[in-house]
Amino acid sequence: MRSHVITSAGKRVPLSKRESQALERVLQSVSRHYGFTDEDLTGRSMRPDLVKARQVALYLLHDFYGLASTVVGSMMNRDHTTVLHAKTIVERKGWEKEARSLITI
């Protein structure tokens, strides 16, 4: 389980237990469903199928788990505006149901 994130300024910031569990759960579920690794989801590739999977992961962390966009951005090696953009795209394309089905309570 991840215990910290590195901010864009290079500062090491600890994750709460809730944040860490949410990240692990989302990465595991999204990776399994779309066939990518955790590293793929947090990496820089812009392949369209990978971008969709990454956007779904960002959406789940921000919208489903209610984590701040700045925290989610740091967790996924993205800027907070990318998190907000992913939320807009997921909602605009109607992927919310698919995204939420990946997380079982």
N, C-alpha and C positions, 0 to 999 in steps of 0.2 A: 504494500500500500504506500502511495506517495505521501510524504510528510511535509513537503515544501514545494514552492514554485520559485522560479527565478524571474524577477521583473525585467522589463526592458532596460532598466537602469543597472541591471546586474545584481540587484539586491535579493538575497535569499529570504523569502517570507514563508513562515509556517502555515500549513493548512489546518483548519479545524478537523476534527474527526468526521463530522458531517460532510464537509467539503471533500475530504479525501475519499470517503466511501462513495459519494455521488460520482466523483470522477472515475473511480475504478469500475463502478457498476455501468456507467454510460459507455466507457471505452470498451468494456468487455461485451456488452450487448450489441453496440453498433459495429464493432469489429467482426463479431460472429455473424451478424445478419448480412453485412455487405462484403465480407471476405477480405478485410484489410487488417493490418496489424495496428497496435496502439501507436507505433512510431509513424505509420502512414498517416493516421488521423491528426497527429500533432506536427507532422512534417510540412514541407513547403510545396509539394507537388500540386499542380493545378489540373490534373486529369478530371474531366467532368464527373465520372462516376465516384471518384474519391472526394471531389468537392461536395457533392450531394451528401455523402456519408458524414463528412466533417460538419456541414451545415446542420444536419440532423443532431449530431452530438452537441454542438454549440447550443442549439435550440433547447434540447432536453436539459442541459445544465442550467441554462438561464431561466427558461420558462417553467419547466416541470419541477425542478429542484429549487427554483427561486434564488439562485446565486447571482450576485451582482455581475454586471457585464465586465467590469474591470477584473474581477476575480476569475471569471471564466476565461477571459482573454489571456490572463497570465498562465492559467492551467494548460491552455491549449496552444500556447506560443503565438497568440494573436493579439491584435489591438482590440479594445473594447468596442470600437465602431464595427468591426467585423462580426462580433457577436450580435449586435443589433441588426446588422444587415442580414445575417443568417436567419434570425427570427422573422424578419420581413419576408424573406424568400420562402421559407418553410410555410408560412401562413398564406402567402400569395399563390403558391403552387399546390396548396391543399395537402401537404405532407404531414400535417399534425397528427392525424389518426395513426398513420404508419409509424411515425416517430414514437408516439405514446404507447403503441402496442409492443415496442421493444423493451419497455420497462414494466415488469410485473410487480405489483406491490404484495 
